[in-house]
């Protein structure tokens, strides 16, 4: 889970995720959307891949990246549990101090 949130912490990676919501994209198409070097984009794609957020598919000499919804769903479920909107969320009463007199 730490790898997943670390991958999502960078704005470029979040933008790549947003791009992939529309469907798989070739690495060249992803790279062309940014004013960065190819190795930098490759590093971002590798971070997303290591976090399980994207998966590469080779088509001849082209590598296409696909969004892995299951990883995104896992992150969302975790966040929903934290804020108390998930099914597994439990409400734990907080002990209150007696007021001072």
Residue pairs with C-beta under 8 A, 6 or more apart in sequence:
1 74
1 75
1 78
3 50
3 51
3 52
4 51
4 52
4 53
4 71
4 74
4 75
5 75
6 47
6 51
7 13
7 47
7 48
7 50
7 51
7 53
8 14
8 17
8 51
8 53
8 75
10 44
10 47
12 34
12 36
12 41
12 44
13 44
13 47
13 48
13 53
15 33
15 34
16 30
16 44
16 45
16 48
16 54
16 65
17 48
17 53
17 54
17 67
17 72
19 25
19 30
19 33
20 54
20 65
20 66
20 67
21 67
23 66
24 57
24 64
24 65
24 66
24 67
25 64
25 65
26 59
26 62
26 63
26 64
26 65
27 41
27 42
27 45
27 56
27 62
27 63
27 64
27 65
28 62
30 41
30 45
30 65
31 38
31 41
34 41
45 54
45 56
45 65
48 54
48 65
49 55
49 56
49 65
51 71
52 68
52 70
52 71
53 67
53 68
53 71
53 72
54 65
54 66
54 67
54 68
55 65
55 66
55 68
56 63
56 64
56 65
56 66
57 63
57 64
57 65
57 66
58 64
77 86
77 88
80 86
80 89
81 88
81 89
83 89
84 91
